[in-house]
Amino acid sequence: MSTVPAEIAGIGSTAQRVRVSPGFDPLKAAVGPDEYFVLSRIDGVQSLRDVLLATGLPVERAIAIATRLRSIGALLLPGETAAPAPAAVPAKPAAPAQRPAAPSRAAASTPTPANPRTITPMSRTPSATEPVTATLAHDLDLAMPTAAELAALGEDNALTDTERRRILAIARLIEQNDPWAILGVESGADLKTLKRAYFLLSKEIHPDRYYGKQLGSFGVRLNVVFEATSRAYARLTTPDKARGTSSQQALRAQDQPQTPQAYAAELFERACQLEVGGEPLEAMKLFAAAVRMDPQTRYLRRATSCALAAGQPKTAVEYAKKAHGQAPNDASSARLLAAAFRAAGKLSDAEEVLVMAMAIKSENDVLTNELRNDLAEVRRLLASP
């Protein structure tokens, strides 16, 4: 799914302007970082569709977060004065049963390979604590691993060796844009096989399974990989409305020339993957290409955030100015511009932008508090010797 649908189950039309419930407490509800980010973008002025697109998150992930926020009473629909009782909609899945901790590197029975560019092939018989997913054809031996992969395999976290290897194996396949390989099935597999593969992957690498657990560097990788498997499954099983055929058949027509907008969207998605994978400098190259071809507000905002993470405040200011120019009444864009000014050492400019942002009407208490705190911090820095 690359576009926001007209309707979302449990919420309704994406054209309506939702707002944050005044009594909702993000801390008490234990919302995650992505959920808090989406929540902070909802201002009661933009449509839900615009909010989901502005997050820069994959559409499936953004929709899942919006549905989750609605289910815990965070969102109000037009005309509502109170959110429905959380019990009326599915709650967040409970954390899985406690599992024995993965063995530390010191206790591992397999010696460290002498050649740092190789990994000892894993046994094909999973341990009692690892899920049996032998029907998935991912290459878990990870030939010629990178330094980052070697470090990730040696981390002390809540994942088993099989789970770590599968996440890394799928991450390698994402850029190849082969949905069959990502799902771990043979090309042309039937619908039953696709469903079985997606079911097994959902059980093993769904982020909710590890809610509250220590994941180390796999925390980011897990979301990226699961979103990729969800997209791959949707791509292979969603009917093509124009021709009444499955996406499996539609894949054969993909050699048609891309429009600049479609290519920009592809570059943007690849840039996002690099960013969350810890490569902001490489991501910046693709963000720059994407915004040159299609300078959408959400592309510019995500590029701004990446530039800040990459330590490029001057570039961040350029992107943020363009984004704010396209959405001058968006307090979120104003806050991002202020952050860029602050990173560039332009505290007076940051203060001016934040003061103006505070004057923008918003029904999002979370965003208002963030702006107020940002302004207080900037003024503290201005007053310090």
C-alpha positions in Angstrom: 0.0 0.0 0.0 1.5 3.3 -1.1 -1.5 5.6 -0.7 -3.8 6.3 2.2 -7.2 4.6 1.8 -10.4 6.6 1.9 -11.6 4.6 5.0 -9.8 3.0 7.9 -11.6 0.4 10.0 -12.5 1.7 13.5 -11.9 5.3 12.5 -13.8 6.0 9.3 -13.1 8.5 6.6 -9.5 9.7 6.3 -10.7 13.0 5.0 -12.1 14.0 8.5 -10.1 16.0 10.9 -9.4 14.1 14.0 -8.0 15.6 17.2 -6.3 14.5 20.4 -8.6 13.7 23.3 -8.0 16.5 25.9 -7.8 14.0 28.8 -5.5 11.6 27.1 -2.2 10.9 29.0 0.6 9.5 26.7 2.7 8.5 29.6 0.0 6.6 31.4 -1.0 4.9 28.2 2.7 3.9 27.6 2.7 4.9 24.0 5.8 4.0 22.0 8.1 6.5 20.2 6.4 6.1 16.8 2.9 6.4 18.4 3.9 9.6 20.2 5.4 11.0 17.0 2.1 10.5 15.1 0.1 11.8 18.0 2.1 15.0 18.1 1.3 15.6 14.4 -2.4 15.6 15.0 -3.6 19.3 15.4 -7.3 19.2 14.5 -6.6 21.3 11.4 -5.2 18.7 8.9 -7.2 15.8 7.7 -6.2 12.3 9.0 -4.9 11.5 5.5 -2.6 14.5 5.5 -1.3 13.7 9.0 -0.5 10.1 8.0 1.4 11.2 4.9 3.2 14.0 6.8 4.7 11.5 9.2 7.0 10.1 6.6 6.3 6.6 7.9 5.3 3.8 5.6 1.5 4.0 5.1 0.8 0.6 6.6 2.7 1.5 9.7 1.1 5.0 10.0 -2.4 3.4 9.7 -1.6 0.8 12.3 -0.5 3.5 14.7 -3.6 5.6 14.1 -5.8 2.6 14.7 -3.9 1.8 17.9 -4.2 5.4 19.1 -7.9 5.4 18.4 -8.3 2.1 20.3 -6.7 3.5 23.5 -8.9 6.6 23.5 -6.3 9.1 22.2 -8.2 10.3 19.2 -11.6 12.1 18.9 -13.6 12.2 15.7 -15.6 15.3 14.6 -18.5 15.8 16.9 -17.2 13.6 19.7 -16.6 15.1 23.2 -15.1 11.9 24.7 -13.3 8.9 23.2 -15.1 5.5 23.2 -14.2 3.1 26.0 -10.9 1.3 25.2 -12.6 -2.0 25.8 -14.8 -1.4 22.7 -11.8 -1.9 20.3 -8.8 -4.3 20.4 -6.1 -3.3 22.9 -2.4 -3.6 22.3 -1.4 -7.3 22.4 0.0 -8.4 25.7 3.7 -9.0 26.0 4.7 -12.5 25.2 5.5 -15.0 27.9 8.9 -14.6 29.4 11.5 -16.5 27.5 14.9 -17.7 28.7 17.5 -15.0 27.9 19.7 -15.6 24.8 23.2 -17.0 25.8 25.8 -14.3 26.2 28.9 -14.3 23.9 31.0 -15.6 26.8 28.8 -18.7 27.1 28.4 -19.4 23.4 29.7 -22.8 22.4 30.7 -21.8 18.9 34.1 -20.1 18.8 34.5 -16.7 17.1 35.6 -17.2 13.5 39.2 -16.3 12.8 38.2 -14.4 9.7 36.0 -11.4 10.7 34.3 -11.4 7.3 32.7 -14.9 7.7 30.1 -16.3 10.1 30.0 -20.0 11.0 26.9 -21.4 9.4 24.1 -21.9 11.9 22.6 -25.3 12.6 19.3 -26.0 10.8 17.8 -27.5 13.9 16.4 -24.6 16.1 16.8 -24.7 19.8 13.8 -25.3 22.1 13.4 -21.6 22.6 13.4 -20.7 18.9 10.4 -20.8 16.7 10.3 -23.5 14.0 10.1 -21.7 10.7 12.0 -24.1 8.5 9.5 -23.5 5.6 11.0 -20.0 5.2 13.8 -19.9 2.7 15.9 -17.0 4.0 19.6 -17.5 4.0 20.5 -17.4 7.6 24.2 -18.2 7.1 24.8 -14.5 6.2 27.8 -15.0 4.0 30.3 -12.1 4.0 28.8 -10.2 6.9 29.4 -6.5 7.3 31.0 -5.1 10.5 27.5 -3.9 11.6 26.0 -7.3 11.1 28.8 -9.0 13.1 28.3 -6.5 15.9 24.5 -7.0 15.9 24.9 -10.8 16.1 27.1 -10.4 19.2 24.7 -8.1 21.1 23.2 -9.2 24.4 19.4 -8.7 23.9 16.1 -10.6 24.0 16.3 -12.1 20.5 17.4 -15.6 19.8 20.2 -16.3 17.2 17.6 -17.4 14.6 15.6 -14.2 15.1 18.6 -12.0 14.7 19.8 -13.8 11.6 16.4 -13.7 10.0 16.0 -10.0 10.6 19.4 -9.3 9.2 18.8 -11.7 6.2 15.5 -9.9 5.3 17.2 -6.5 5.7 19.7 -7.5 3.0 16.8 -8.3 0.6 14.8 -5.1 1.0 16.8 -3.1 -1.6 16.5 -5.9 -4.1 12.7 -5.1 -4.2 11.9 -8.9 -4.6 8.7 -9.6 -2.5 9.1 -13.3 -2.9 12.6 -13.4 -1.4 11.5 -11.1 1.4 8.7 -13.5 2.4 11.1 -16.4 2.1 9.1 -18.3 -0.6 9.8 -19.4 -4.2 8.9 -17.0 -7.0 5.3 -17.8 -8.1 4.3 -19.4 -4.9 0.5 -19.9 -4.5 -1.7 -17.9 -2.1 -1.7 -20.6 0.6 2.1 -20.6 0.7 2.2 -16.8 0.8 -0.3 -16.7 3.7 1.6 -19.4 5.6 4.9 -17.5 5.2 3.4 -14.2 6.3 1.8 -15.9 9.3 5.2 -17.4 10.4 7.0 -14.1 9.9 4.3 -12.3 11.9 4.8 -14.7 14.8 8.5 -14.3 14.7 9.3 -10.7 13.9 6.2 -8.7 14.7 7.3 -5.7 16.8 4.5 -6.1 19.3 5.9 -9.5 20.3 8.9 -7.7 21.8 7.0 -4.8 23.4 9.0 -3.6 26.4 12.0 -5.9 25.8 15.7 -5.0 25.3 16.4 -5.2 21.6 19.5 -3.1 21.2 20.2 -2.1 17.5 17.4 -4.5 16.4 14.8 -2.2 17.8 14.9 -0.1 14.6 15.7 -3.0 12.3 12.6 -4.9 13.5 10.2 -2.2 12.5 11.8 -1.8 9.1 11.9 -5.5 8.3 8.3 -6.2 9.5 7.0 -3.2 7.4 8.9 -4.6 4.4 7.3 -8.1 4.8 3.9 -6.5 5.2 4.4 -4.5 2.0 5.7 -7.6 0.2 2.7 -9.7 1.3 0.2 -6.9 0.2 2.0 -6.5 -3.1 1.6 -10.2 -3.9 -1.9 -10.7 -2.7 -3.8 -7.4 -3.2 -6.1 -7.6 -6.3 -5.4 -5.0 -9.0 -8.7 -3.1 -9.2 -8.1 -1.8 -12.8 -7.8 -5.3 -14.3 -9.3 -7.6 -11.7 -6.0 -9.5 -11.4 -3.7 -10.2 -8.6 -0.5 -8.2 -7.9 1.4 -11.3 -8.9 0.3 -10.8 -12.5 0.7 -7.0 -12.1 4.4 -7.5 -11.3 5.1 -8.6 -14.8 4.1 -5.1 -16.1 6.6 -3.3 -13.9 9.0 -2.6 -16.7 7.0 0.4 -17.8 8.9 3.8 -17.5 8.4 5.5 -14.1 7.1 9.0 -13.7 9.3 11.5 -11.9 6.9 11.4 -9.0 6.9 7.6 -8.8 10.7 7.6 -8.9 10.9 10.3 -6.2 8.6 8.2 -4.0 10.9 5.2 -4.5 14.0 7.2 -3.6 12.2 8.6 -0.6 11.3 5.2 0.7 14.9 3.9 0.2 16.2 7.0 2.0 13.9 6.3 5.0 15.2 2.8 5.2 18.8 4.0 5.2 18.0 6.6 7.8 16.4 4.1 10.3 19.2 1.7 9.5 21.7 4.1 11.0 23.1 5.5 7.7 21.9 9.2 7.7 24.6 10.5 5.4 23.8 7.9 2.7 20.1 8.6 3.2 20.7 12.4 2.7 21.8 11.7 -0.9 18.6 10.0 -1.7 16.4 12.6 0.1 18.2 15.3 -1.9 17.3 13.5 -5.2 13.7 12.9 -4.1 13.0 16.5 -3.2 14.6 17.8 -6.4 12.1 15.8 -8.4 9.1 16.2 -6.2 9.4 18.7 -3.3 6.5 17.4 -1.2 6.1 18.8 2.3 6.5 15.4 3.9 9.7 14.7 1.9 11.1 18.0 3.0 10.2 17.4 6.6 11.7 14.0 6.7 14.8 15.3 4.9 15.1 18.0 7.6 15.0 15.4 10.4 17.6 13.3 8.6 19.9 16.3 8.1 19.8 17.1 11.8 20.6 13.5 12.7 23.5 13.6 10.2 24.9 16.8 11.7 24.2 19.0 8.7 22.3 21.9 10.3 22.7 24.2 7.3 21.1 21.7 5.0 18.4 21.1 7.6 17.6 24.8 7.7 17.2 24.9 3.9 14.8 21.9 3.8 12.9 23.2 6.9 12.4 26.6 5.3 10.9 25.1 2.2 8.6 22.8 4.2 7.4 25.7 6.4 6.9 27.8 3.3 4.5 25.2 1.9 2.6 24.8 5.2 2.9 28.2 7.1 0.0 27.4 9.4 1.4 24.0 10.4 2.8 24.2 14.0 4.7 21.0 13.4 6.6 22.4 10.5 7.3 25.5 12.5 8.7 23.5 15.3 11.0 21.6 12.9 12.3 24.8 11.5 13.0 26.1 15.0 14.9 22.9 15.7 17.0 23.4 12.5 17.7 27.1 13.5 18.7 26.0 16.9 21.1 23.3 15.6 22.6 25.9 13.3 23.2 28.3 16.3 20.6 30.8 15.2 18.8 31.0 18.5 17.1 34.3 17.8 15.5 32.9 14.6 14.4 29.8 16.5 12.8 32.0 19.2 10.9 34.0 16.6 9.6 30.9 14.8 8.5 29.3 18.1 6.7 32.4 19.2 4.8 32.5 15.9 4.1 28.8 16.1 2.5 29.3 19.6 0.0 31.7 18.0 -1.1 29.0 15.5 -4.4 27.5 16.6 -4.0 23.9 17.5 -6.1 21.4 19.5 -3.1 19.1 20.1 -2.1 19.6 23.7 1.0 17.4 23.2 2.3 19.6 20.4 1.5 22.8 22.3 3.5 21.5 25.3 6.4 20.6 23.1 6.4 24.1 21.6 6.3 25.7 25.0 9.1 23.6 26.3 11.2 24.3 23.2 10.7 28.0 23.5 11.7 27.9 27.2 14.9 26.1 26.4 15.8 28.5 23.5 15.2 31.5 25.8 17.4 29.8 28.5 20.2 29.4 26.0 19.8 33.0 24.9 20.0 34.2 28.4 23.1 32.1 29.3 26.5 33.8 29.1 
